[in-house]
């Protein structure tokens, strides 16, 4: 069965609405370099189901888990896979967000990386 034309149009439009899953999916696809088909495969669903998912509101707030479960159950996808995708995207966004102290984000990442010992180096 093919998707109705309006569904494809609505799913495309959802990419520009930050409160919709379509927007989150588009950001994730760009981050991971995935096609829509590859993203659907990663979520264990068809391209049509991915379009329906794109029309849902992004889960947020205190009821995040319940919202994800409801969306996953309604569309027959694994809620764990959906949560992993959304949380990964949140983490990447958090690292891209400038720190409150005004230092560039890259500086914070470099400082965190310096906390580790390199192989062959002694702790002094």
C-alpha positions in Angstrom: 0.0 0.0 0.0 1.3 3.4 -0.9 1.2 6.5 1.3 -1.5 9.1 0.5 0.0 12.1 -1.3 -1.1 14.4 1.6 0.8 12.3 4.1 4.1 12.7 2.2 3.5 16.5 2.0 2.6 16.7 5.7 5.6 14.7 6.7 7.9 17.0 4.6 6.3 20.0 6.2 6.8 18.6 9.8 10.5 18.9 9.3 10.2 22.7 9.7 8.1 22.6 12.9 10.5 22.2 15.9 7.7 20.7 18.1 7.1 17.8 15.7 8.9 14.4 15.5 9.5 15.1 11.8 11.9 17.9 12.8 13.7 15.7 15.3 14.0 12.9 12.6 15.4 15.4 10.1 18.0 16.6 12.6 18.9 13.0 13.4 19.2 12.1 9.8 21.5 15.0 9.1 23.6 14.2 12.2 24.0 10.5 11.2 24.0 10.9 7.4 21.0 8.7 7.0 18.4 8.5 4.3 14.7 8.4 5.3 14.7 4.7 4.4 17.7 4.0 6.6 16.1 5.9 9.5 12.9 3.9 9.1 15.0 0.7 9.1 16.8 1.9 12.3 13.4 2.4 14.0 12.2 -0.9 12.6 9.3 0.5 10.7 8.2 1.2 7.1 8.7 4.5 5.3 5.0 5.1 5.6 5.0 4.6 9.4 8.0 7.0 9.6 5.8 9.6 7.9 3.0 9.0 10.4 5.4 9.3 13.2 6.7 12.6 11.8 3.3 14.1 12.4 3.4 13.4 16.2 4.3 16.0 18.7 7.9 15.5 20.2 7.7 14.0 23.6 8.9 16.3 26.4 8.7 17.2 30.0 7.8 15.0 33.0 5.7 12.6 31.0 8.3 12.0 28.3 8.3 8.2 28.8 4.5 8.0 28.7 4.4 10.1 25.6 7.0 7.9 23.9 5.1 4.7 24.9 1.8 6.1 23.5 3.4 7.1 20.2 5.3 3.8 19.9 2.2 1.7 20.7 0.0 3.7 18.3 2.5 3.3 15.4 3.9 -0.2 16.2 7.5 0.8 16.8 9.9 -0.2 19.6 9.7 2.5 22.2 13.3 1.9 23.3 14.6 2.6 19.8 12.6 5.8 19.6 13.9 6.9 23.1 17.5 6.2 22.1 17.1 8.3 19.0 15.5 11.2 20.8 18.0 11.1 23.7 21.0 11.0 21.4 19.7 14.0 19.7 19.2 15.8 23.0 22.8 15.1 24.0 24.3 16.3 20.8 22.2 19.5 21.0 23.4 20.0 24.6 27.0 19.8 23.5 26.4 22.3 20.7 24.7 24.8 23.1 27.1 27.5 24.3 28.0 27.1 28.0 26.5 29.6 30.5 29.9 31.1 31.2 30.3 32.3 27.7 33.2 30.1 26.7 33.0 28.5 23.3 31.5 24.9 23.4 34.7 23.4 21.9 36.8 24.6 24.8 34.5 22.7 27.2 34.9 19.6 25.2 38.6 19.9 25.0 38.8 20.4 28.8 36.8 17.3 29.3 39.0 15.3 27.0 42.1 16.4 28.9 40.9 14.7 32.0 41.8 11.3 30.6 45.2 9.8 30.7 46.7 8.9 27.4 48.1 5.4 26.9 51.8 5.3 27.9 51.6 8.4 30.1 52.1 8.3 33.7 49.9 10.1 36.2 52.0 12.9 37.7 
